[in-house]
């Protein structure tokens, strides 16, 4: 490189917003797992099965289509941890696509990544409570199929407005041990965390909110490895707060 490196760009103080006008729909279902299901997601956990339910686990589907009646796009969010394999994700996705007739590029199947939910890998059937996983997976799949149909049926004219903000909840958790340099899982105050908060709000011309979308880069692990209750983690509290202040409109 010739010459001095360019100075870092200052953080922008103007927060832009963007709009989409078309049709949207939303639908929701309760997918709280059954009692006794296999529930070990932390290396530090000392339990295999949950002691109860902290907050309900939800699946929410938002549909997006243009105003002229074109095919809709679907975002399906699940209070779920993660897929143990590509086959696990593909199996559920393909079942939903087959039942709804959707092309594969019209569906996003997105877990919230809570660490207080059971995995749905069928290879865990031999674990304590693992015999419940296949039935639960089928239950969630059928709920997803219904939600796609319900969100499509609910399509109505609306405007989707986007904006960005900031949130200080997240922190960098990769802490280098000062003695040996090994990376530990813990608060690292010297490293920055992404504080970007992305918000989308779908509303009718009257101003009635239909749903809110929230995107934020922070693991739902606030309850820690000692938690024994099924929970969407902070995502559940976030939803409840947003929905309280938007007339009960679902928050994804």
N, C-alpha and C positions, 0 to 999 in steps of 0.2 A: 504494500500500500504506500502511495506517495503522499506526503503531507500529513497533517494532523488528522486524527480520527474525528468524525463529526460528533458534536456534543449530543448527549442523550436528549431525546425529545421530551419536552415538558408534558406532564399529564394534562389532557384536555379537560377543561372545566365545563364546556358546553356538552350537554347530553342530548344527542339527536334522538328523534323518534321516527318510526316508519309505520306505514299503514297498508293494510290489504283489505280490499272490499270484495265481498263475495258471499258465500254461504258457509255457515259452520253449524256443527251439532256436537252434543256431548252426552255421554252416558256413563254410569258408574255401577259397580257391584262390589259387594263384600266378599273378600277371598281369605278371610281369617282361617288359618289352618286348624285342624282338629287337635284336641288335647292329646298329649302323649307322642306327638310326631317327633322324628329325629331332628335335633336342633343344636348341633354343635358346629359353630362357625369360627370360633376363636381358638388359637393355640393355647391360650392361657385359661380357657374355660374348664370347669370341673364338673359340668353337667352335660348330659346327652339329650335330655328332654325338657320341655318348658314347664315352669311352675304355674303359668297363667298367661293372661293376655293384658298387656299394658294399654294398647290402643288397637282399634280395629285395623285390619289390613285391607287395602282397597285396590281395585283395578279401575282405571278411568280411561275412557276412549274419547278422543276429540277427532272430529271429521272436518275436513277443509275442502271446499269446492268453489269453482268460479261461479259467477252470477248467471252464466248462460246454460247451466245444467250439465257441465262436464263431469267426468268421473272424479270421485272424491279421493283424497289422501287421508290416511288414518294414523294417528299417534296413540299407541296403547301403552300406558304406563302401569307397571305392576309394583306393589310393595313386595319385592322379591330381592334376594341377595345377588346372585350371579349365576351364570350357566357354567356347569362343571366341564362342559365340552361343547364343541360346535354341533355335535349330534343332538345334544339336549335342546339347544336353542332351535335348531332346524326342525326337530320333530314337532315342537309346539307350533312354530311358525307355519309349517306346511299344513298342519291340521287346520289352522285358522284360515289359511289361504284356500284350501280345498273346500271348506264348508261355506265360505263367503263368496267364492268366485273372484277374489281379488288377484291382480297381478302382483308379483312379489315386490316390485318397486313402489307399491302403493301402501305398504304397511311398515311402520317402525314399531317394533316390540321392545320396550325399554324398561328394564328393572330399575328401581330407585337405588339399589345397592345397599339397602339396610343390612347390617350385620346381626340383626335380631329377627331373622326370618329363616325358615328351613330351606335348605337346598332342595332341588327337585330331581337330583340325579338318581336314576333307577338303579345304579350300581351300589347304592347305599342301603339296599333292602335288608341286608343282614345286620344293620346297626340297630340299637335300641330305638324302637319307634319307626324303623325304616320300612316296616310293612305298610305304613300309612302313606308313603310317598307316592306310589302309583295312583292311588285313588285321589289324592290331593291334586296331583298334576292333571289328572283328567278333569277334575272339578274346575280348576283354573282355566284349562283350555276351553271348556264349554262356556265358561263365563266370558272369555274373550270373544268367542264366536257370537254370543248374544249381544255383547257391547258394540261390536262393529255394526250389526244390523240396527241396533237402537240409535246409535250416533248418526248413522246414515238417514234413518227415518226422521230424525230431529233436525235435519239441515234447515236453516232459516237465514234470511238475509242479515248480515252483520258486518261490522268493521273490526278487524284485528289490528290493534295498535301496539307497537313495540317501543320499548325504551330501555335504558341501562341505568344502573346505579351501583352502589358499593355496599358491601357488608363485611364486618370485621369478625365474623364468627370463626372463619377458617384460620388455621395456622399451619406452618410447615412442621411436619412430624418426623423428618429425617434428621436426627441429631448425631453428629459425629462424636464418638467418645474421644475426649482430649488426650487420653493416655495411649490408645492404640489405633485411633482413627476409624474403628468399626462403627458402622451406621446403626444407631439404635432408634427404636420407635419411641419418640418423646418430643416434647415441645422444644423447638429450635427458634428462639427469638431473634437470632441473627439472620435468618433467611426469610425472604418475603413469601407470602402466600397470595394467590390470585384472589382479589377481592371483588371481581366483576360479578354483578348481579344483572341478569337479563330477564325482563318482564314482558309478557304479552297479555293483553286483555281483549277479549272478544265481547262486543256489546252491540245491542240493537240500536236502531236510530233513536229510539226513545231514551237511550242511556242505560237501559237495564243490562247488567253484566251477565253474560252467558257462561263464561269460564275465564280463568286466569292461568297462564303458563309461567312457571318459574324455573330458571336454570341457574345453578350455582355449584361451583366446583369444591365441594366439601363432603368427605366421606360421612355417611350416617352412622357414626360409631360413638356418639356422645354418651351412650349408656354403658359402654365398656364391656370387657370380657366377662365380668362377674354378673352381668344381667342375665336373669333366668326367664324373663317374660318375653313373649312374642310382641314385637313392636316395629312400627315404621321409623322409629327413632325421631330425630328432630324434624324430619319431613312431615310427620303426623301433626306435630305442634304448629309447624309453619302453615300447613293446609288449614287447620282449624282457625288460626288467626286471620288468614286472608279471607276465608269463607265467612267468618263472622262480620267482616267489614265490607263485604261485597254482596250482601243480601243472600248468602247461602250458595252462591254460584260455585261450582266445583273448581278446585285448584289442582293443577297437575304439576 
